[in-house]
Every structure is written in C-alpha cells, then in structure tokens.
C-alpha cells in the first residue's frame, strides 16, 4: 500500500507530540498509511522561520503565553501527558533526531522509538539530547539502543537527516509537524489534522 501521508517531524515539538498521537486514528478511519520522516526543526527555522526565536524571547508575548494554555487543553483532549515546559526547553534535538533517522527505513521501530521518546521528554522531563537517555528509551522498547546510537553517529544517517530537512524546506514546510497528503497537499500542526482527514476523503 502506498503511503498517502508523509509526516515530517522533530521530537522536540509539543505540538508534534500531539499530532503524532492523534494521527493514527485519522489513518485508521480512512484506511491509509503514513511514512514518518525525521527532520531538524531548528534547521527549518533557521532557513525560513527565524521569527520563532524572537517570539520565544518576548516575555509579554500574549500569543505565546496563551499557546501554553491551549497546548494543555489539546493534551487533555488527546489523553496525552504534557508535563511541559521542562528545564530542557527549548530542547536541542540533533542527537534524538539522528536516532530517529537511523530507524527511518524500519517504520515500525521508528514509531515505537518516537512514541517512547515523546513520553521521555514531555512526560518524564528527561533530556532529549542525552544519548544515554535515548539509548535507554530505545532499549525499553525492545530495540538495540547501542546499535542505534552507533548508527546515529554515522555519516549516512547524518546526511539523511539533513536531506529530509532540506526536502521539507524545498516543499514549502516551515516547522514541525509538516504533513503532506498525496505528495503535494501540505498541512501544519496538530490542529490541522481535521483538514488532513478531509483531504484524504476527497
């Protein structure tokens, strides 16, 4: 079966965590599959959305302040633990996303690792950039954390992560998650999943 949905994601994004948890129900209802594509959202921001950094530094930014409340509302609706922000926010995610990129060809293992890594960061408030933490997360899912760690440091995996990031930028993406339906129809964020579902039904 051809994957009708592409899900470009970075593990450091709380909205991506929510979309990751909510997407499977959309896929199941519509009888379609998705391909999960690890990216570095910092690379995307640097290239096409640098204003996000300035917004984070504005203590009186009303939109940013309200977004924390909305995030918790969405988390409650989705039944997702969202113990956030933590002392690690904003997280460096290079190491985590290299772990994820090392698993991209094994989508089942990638999804298992990503789900566990989201819980590690957004529930238990563990350091998403610590390779020891990430190796333990993988081991707890029955994966070979040590082997993934070695692969994550390899040049081919680093190149794949850069290529995925460059690809989502070239295709119009500006953050995480960026979701494509049928290759060309782009959506962004957890709150656009109803539009993703509508697109799948067309």
Secondary structure, 3 states (H helix, E strand, C coil): CCCCEEEEECCCCHHHHHHHHHHHHHHHHHCCCEEEEECCHHHHHHHHCCHHHHHHHCCCCHHHHHHHHHHHHHHHHHCCCCCCCCCCCCCCCHHHHHHHHHCCCCHHHHHHHHHHHHHHHHCCCCCCCCHHHHHHHHHHCCCCHHHHHHHHCCHHHHHHHHHHHHHHHHCCCCCCCEEEECCCEEEECHHHHHHHHHHHHC
